Structure formats: structure tokens, C-alpha cells
Amino acid sequence: MKVEELIETAKALMADDKGLLAMDESNPTCNKRFAKLGIPQTEEARRAYRELIVTTPHLGESISGAILYDETIRQRKKDGASFVTALTDAGIIPGIKVDIGANDLAAFPGEKVTEGLDGLRQRLAEYKEMGACFAKWRAVIVIGDGIPSRGCIDANAHALARYAGLCQEAGMVPIVEPEVLMDGDHTLERCREVTEEVLRMVFDQLKAQRILLEGMLLKPNMVLPGLTCPHQESVEEVADATVNCFLRAVPAAVPGIAFLSGGQSAELASARLNAMNVRFKSRMPWALAFSFSRAIQQPALEIWQGKDANVAEAQQALSYRAKCNRAARRGEYDATMEKPSA
């Protein structure tokens, strides 16, 4: 294990108040988003959209790293340069999603386990050769009637730790993503209980698998009420519940926490991250950053519509949302930033 390399990469991903851009949607997920906007669901359309992203001017001023998908890391710009090269030239560290998705967990109705450990050592070696410096694995935890179960949390925590060990062996920083989903009518307090339990079990497994905490990053959900819960807490209440939960469950040795957006609106995701950094800046042992997908990309995608004539305007929107989230890391985001046109 190249300890210093891992530590330096993790630090670089959290440096300068920047965050991560998750552009690792699977082809089916990307196609669904395209279909809603009438964009052709083809490999060329996906390539063109991703070229729009990686060539966005000044994106590296707000984004430290980009998480790619297997198809994406192999794609190239129209001029023949690889996307990895385009990102690196922009000062953005390339990363790769390596899990192969969540499937039903046997004997646990309604619960999922993420798969992809088979052959992962070889895939990591290939991705490392292609220029990826970090990786990501997502576990999915559902809150419902009688769930999540201990068995489901255990299975996903163990898989995350095994994945993290293989990443560090390959010299790649693992981003550990245990996501407690927003779906449902559960309360904020129920989400806090489940999130804390999940985080404690994940870090127990990381310790058991001898993971270098200084050479990894955590990508969790914020502590939120379910989307259909009648009572939706304020931005400040969400910030307090989230950071207090993490102060209880996440070791100080972890260099950074990069939140997923998980279906939040772009504005709410920025506002909640901002509130955390305003209210807890002096108390947090780790950096609080972002690893957003739709909360950065969606406005740009809606502008682009698959048309070359809209690329420049879409890139402006993408860059603007990234800047809003960098401001949120600094505790300088304000709702008035949403009023000017991107």
C-alpha cells in the first residue's frame, strides 16, 4: 500500500473548498434522464453530453475530482483526446465507479446488497492504468416497516470495507458511499437513528479490514426526513441533525465527507451544505464537501436538450451550480445567488 500517495490524493480531493462531480450514472440511468427531455438514448448522445461536462470552462475552479462510469472513462472528445486527459488538463482528478449495482438481498425482502467484488482487483488495476486515482462504491439502505435489518447493514458494510481494501491495495483512494435513501415517510429522527447505526457498522468493518482512514473519503446521505413525511424540517434543523450524527459516528482521522445529493433540489442541497459549514465550521474534524450529480448537472441537462447550439449556455449553468456549492463549502452561499441567470 502506497500510504503517502493515498493520503495526498484524499487531501487533494478535499482541498481549496472544492468538491466532487458525480458523473457516474449508469447507461440505463442516463438514458432515463435523456428520455424525459426527448434526447436520443444513444452512446453518441451520452458521449456528447459528457464532453460538454469535461470541457466546461473553469470547472476545475470548483471541482477537484470527477467520478466516471466504465463507458465514460473509455470515451473521447471529438478531437480524439480522452476524457481522462481533458479532466486532468483542467486540474480535475479522475475517478471511477466500480460497483455493479444493488440487487435483492436473499432472505431479506425489500432490502438490497451491492455487488461487484468478483474480479474487482483486476478491474482496479485496469482503471489505475487508465488514469483513475480514486474509486466509488455505493451501498443502498432502505428505511421501511421493520427495515433496515442488521443483516442488510452488515452485508453492505462488509462489502464496502472489502472494496476499500482492494482500492488501497491498488493505490486508489476509496470513496465509501453508504446511502440511506430519502424515499418514504420516515421522520428526520428515524433517518438519524438509521444513519448513525449504518455509519458505526461501516467503520467497524473498515477497521476490521485494516483500512487506512486517512486515505479514504466518506460519501453519505444528509440526515433528512423522508420525501413524503408530512413534516419537513428547516435547513438549519437538517444541518444540526446531520453534523451531530456524524460527530458521533465518523472518526476524526477521515479527511473529508462529501455528501451525495440523493434527489434533493439543487438549491436545497446547496443551502443545507452551507448551513452545516456556517454552524459547525470550528467543531468539525473533517472537511464537509459535496459529491453531487443531479444537483449540479440537472439545470445544464435541461438547457442542453441534446443540441449543439445550447452547449455554451449549458456549460455556464453547470459551472454556476459548481460555484454555488463551492460557496456552500465556505459558508458563503446565499439564496440570492439563485436569482441571477447562470
N, C-alpha and C positions, 0 to 999 in steps of 0.2 A: 504494500500500500504506500502510495506517494503522499505522505501526510501533509507536507508543506504545500504541495500543489492543490490538494483538496481544500485546505484552509484558505488559500489565496483566492481560488475560484469562488468559493462561497462568499468571501468578503467582497469580491468584485461584483457579484450579483446584487449585493445589498448596498453598494457604495453610492455616494453622491445623491441620495434621496431619490434614486430611480427605482423602477420595478420591472416586472416581467410581463411580456406579452404572450398569452397562451394562444397560439395559432395552430394547435394540435388537434383540431376537430377531425374525427374520422371521416372518410369519404361519405358514408351514409348521412352523418350529421350535417356535413357541409351541404350535401345535396338537398336536404330538407329545408335548410335556410335559403338556398337558391330558389327552390320551387315556390316558396311563399312570395318571392319577389319576381317570379317569371324569368329567372336567369337559367340558361341551359345547364343541365346537370351532367357536364362532361369533364373529362380530365383537363382539356384545354381551358375551360372556363375556370376551373379550380386553380390551374397554373397562373392564369392571367390575374386572378384576384390576389393570389399570394405574391405575385410580382408587384402588384400595386402596394402591398404592405411593405415588403422588404426594400422597396425603392422610395419610400416616403421621406421627403427631405427633413432633416433634423430629428428624425425619430430617435436616434441614439442619444439625444439630449435628455430624454425622459425614460428611455427603455434600456435596461442593462443586459437583458437576455431574452431570447425568443424560444419558445418550446415548439418544435416542429413535429409533424407526423411522418410516418415512413414514406409516404408518397412525396411529401413536401421536401424532405431532405435530399431527395434524389432529383428534384426538378431544377430547371434552369431558367434564367431570364431569356428574353428573345435574342439577346446578343451572345448567348452561349455561356455566360458566367453562371456558376452555381449559386443557388440561394444562400448557401453557407458562406460563400465568398462575399456576396452582397451584404450580408449581415455583419460579417467580420470587418469589412471595409467601413461600415457605418459605426463601428465601435460597439456592436451588439454581440454578445456571446451566444453561440448556437447551442440549443439543447434538443432533446428528443423524448417523446412519449414512448414508453416501452411495454406497458401492459397491453393485453389484447382484449380487454373489456371484462365487464362484470356479467356473470351468469348465475342462474339459480343455485343456491347452496343446498345440496342434497340433505333431506330430512329437516329443513328449516323453511317452511312455506312463507313466501313473501320476503325472503332475505336473499342477498346476493354475496358472492365472493369473486374477487378479481383474479383472473388467470393470466398466465404468461411467463411463469418461471422456467418452464421447459425450454431449453435452448437459449436462455437469456444470456448466459456467459458469451456465447458465440455472437449473438446479435449486438451486444455491447461492444465487443471488440471491433465489429464492422463499423458501427456508428462512431466509435472513437477515431477510427482510421479516416472516416469521412469528415471529421472536424467537430463533432459534438463534444462538449465539455461537461455537460450535466444531463441528467435524465429525470423523468417523472413517471410516477405510478399512482393511480387513483383508486382508492377503495370507496365503496358506496355503502353508507349506513342509513337505513330507513327507520323513521320513528312511526310506530303504529300501535295497534292493540296488542300488547304483550311483547312487542319488539322495540329495539333490537335485543336479541338474546346474547347471552355470554358466549355461546358457541360461534355466533356470527362475528362478534367483535374479535374474539380470539383468532379465528381463521384469517380475517383480514389483517390484523395486526402482525401476525406471524409472516404472512406473505409480504407485507410492506418491509419488514425487517430483513427477510431473505433477499429481497430485491435490493435494498440499500447496501447490504454486504457485497453483493455482486458488483454493484456500481463502484463502490470504493475500491474493490479489488482491481477494477478496470481503470482506475484513475479518474472516474467521473463523479461529480457531486450528485447525490441522490436528493431529489425533491420528494418528500414523503407527504402524500395527499390523502388524509382520511376525511372524507366529506360526509357530514351529517346533512341529509337533504332537507330543503325547505318545504318540500311537499307535505301537505297535511294540515290539520287544525290544532296541532300541539302548541302549547304556550311557550313563551320565551324561557321560563324556568325549566320546563321539561327539556328544551333544547340544551340549556346549560348543563343539566344533570347528565344527559347522554354524551355531550361533547367532552365534559371532564372525564367521564368514565372511559371513553374511547381514547383520549389522549394519554391517560395514565397507562392503559394497556399497551398502546403503541410504544411508549417509551420504555416500558418493561421489556417488551420484545426487542427493541433496538439495543438495550443494554445486554440482553441475553445473547444477541448475535454480534456483540463487540463492535458496534457501530461507533465511529468517531463523530461525536455530536458536533464538534467544531467544523466538520467537513460535510455537513448536510444542511438542508433548509426544510422548513415545515410549510405546507400549503393547506391550511384548514378552512373550514367554513367560519363565518362570523356566527355569533350566538344570536339567533333570530326566532321570532315566533313563526309558526307555520303560515304558509301563504293564505290559508283560509281560516286562520284563527281570528275570531271577532275583534280581539284587542291587539292592536299593533303599537308596540312601544315607540317612544320618541328616539331620535338619532342619539341623544345623549344616554338614554337608558340602554340602548343596544351597545354603545361604546363601553359603558361601565360593566355590563354583564359579560361582554366578550373579554376585555382585558383582565378583569378579576378572575375569570375562569382560567385564562392562560397563565396568569401569575401563580396559580395553584398547581398547574399541571405540566408546564413546559420548562425544562431545565434551563438555567441561565447560560449554559455552555452553547446552546443553539444560537448561531449568529443572527438568524433572521426568520421572521414569519411573514410569508407572502400570501395574503388572503385570496381565495377564489371569489368570484362574484356570484356564482351559483344561481343565476336567474334574477338577481336584483337589477333594478334600472341603473343606468349609467350614473345618474345624478345621486341616487341614494347610496350606491356603493362608494362614491367619492366622499359624500357627506359623512358617512359612518366612519370611514377610514380617517378622515380629517379630525373628527371628534375624538377618536382614540389618541391620536398624536397630540392634540391640544391638551387633553385632560390627564394624560399619563406620561408625557414625554420624560419627565425626570425620574419616573419609577420603573421604567421598562429596562430589563437587562438585554433585550434583543431588539433589533430593528423591526419596525412594523411597516411592511410594504404591501404591494399588490401583485397579483398574478392573474389579471383579468383577461377574459376572452370577449364575450359579447358586450361587456360594459365598456370596452374600448372600441371594438370593431363594428358593432351594430349600426351606429349612425353612418359610418363610412360605407357599409354594405348597402344600406338603403339609398344612399346618394348614387353609388356606382351603377347599380342596376344592370351590370354586365356590359356597359357601354364605354368605349374608349374615350369618348368626349367628356365623360364625367370623372375621369381618373384624378385629375388635379384637384377638383373640389372634394372628392372623397378622401384624398390624401390629407388635405387641410383638416378635415373633420377628424381623421384618425390621429393626426399629430396633436390636435387641440385636446382630445379626450386624454391622451397620454400626458399632456402638460397639466391638465386638471388633476390627475392622480399624483403626479409628482408634487404638485402644490399641496395635496392632501397629506402626503408623507411629511411635509414640512409643517403641517398645521396651518397652512395659509390658504386653503380652499374656501371659497365663499359662493353661495348660491347665485350671487350676481354675476359670477363668471359664466353662467349658463345663458345669460341674456344676449351677449353679442353673438352675431353669427360667426360660426367657425370659418 
